[in-house]
Amino acid sequence: MNKLLTAALAALGLAFGGAALAQAPAKPEAKKADTKATATKKADAPKAEAPKGEPMDINSASEAELATLKGIGEARSKAIVKGRPYKGKDDLVKKKIIPQNVYNDIKDQIIAKQDAAMAPKAEARKAEMKPADAKKDEKKK
């Protein structure tokens, strides 16, 4: 009888132990649920991207506006403003302001408008040139 009772208790122990083991994975699933909730919160967070619509003019946009573009932070936006005016948006790569991969990400969101407001800057730069350099620049036209 003692052997039978011991065997029954051992069987119950295994049953409860097995149930405990079966419940153990529930905690990691709860962690996965928390991770999913965190991922959802991150996905809901506002992204720093230029609004969809009209392309941003790199010749007139502010540093703060430029910094909202993917891959363009504070340093690159300052460099973009400093290098103005641009004849074309690809000047950002030609002048080594941004790398090609960043340009590829934003090329559909930017434009380099040419307007009368940019003309005085170009004239001021010509005035800063040496006379020989200014003559060479005029010959190019």
KARAJO-V874496 format. One line per field, one symbol per residue. ss: DSSP state (H for helix, E for strand, C for the rest). psi: psi as a letter, one per 30 degrees, with the letter a starting at -180 (. if undefined). burial: b if it has 24 or more other C-alpha atoms within 12 Angstrom, else e. A space follows every 10 residues. Layout:
ss = ???
psi = ???
burial = ???
//
This chain:
ss = CHHHHHHHHH HHHHHHHHHH HHHHHHHHHH HHHHHHHHHH HHHHCCCCCC CCCCCEECCC CCHHHHCCCC CCCHHHHHHH HHCCCCCCCC HHHHCCCCCH HHHHHHCCCE ECCCCHHHHH HHHHHHHHCC HHHHHHHHHH C
psi = eeeeeeeeee eeeeeeeeee effefeeeee eeeeeeeeee eeefkkkilk kkbkkkjfff kleeeeffkk fjaeeeeeee eegllkelff feeeghelle eeeefffffl ljkklfffee eeeeeeefll eeeeeeeeee .
burial = eeeeeeeeee eeeeeeeeee eeeeeeeeee eeeeeeeeee eeeeeeeeeb eeeeebbbbb bebebbbbbb bbeeebbebb bebbbbeebb bbeeeebbee eebeebbebb bbeeeeeeee eeeeeeeeee eeeeeeeeee e
//
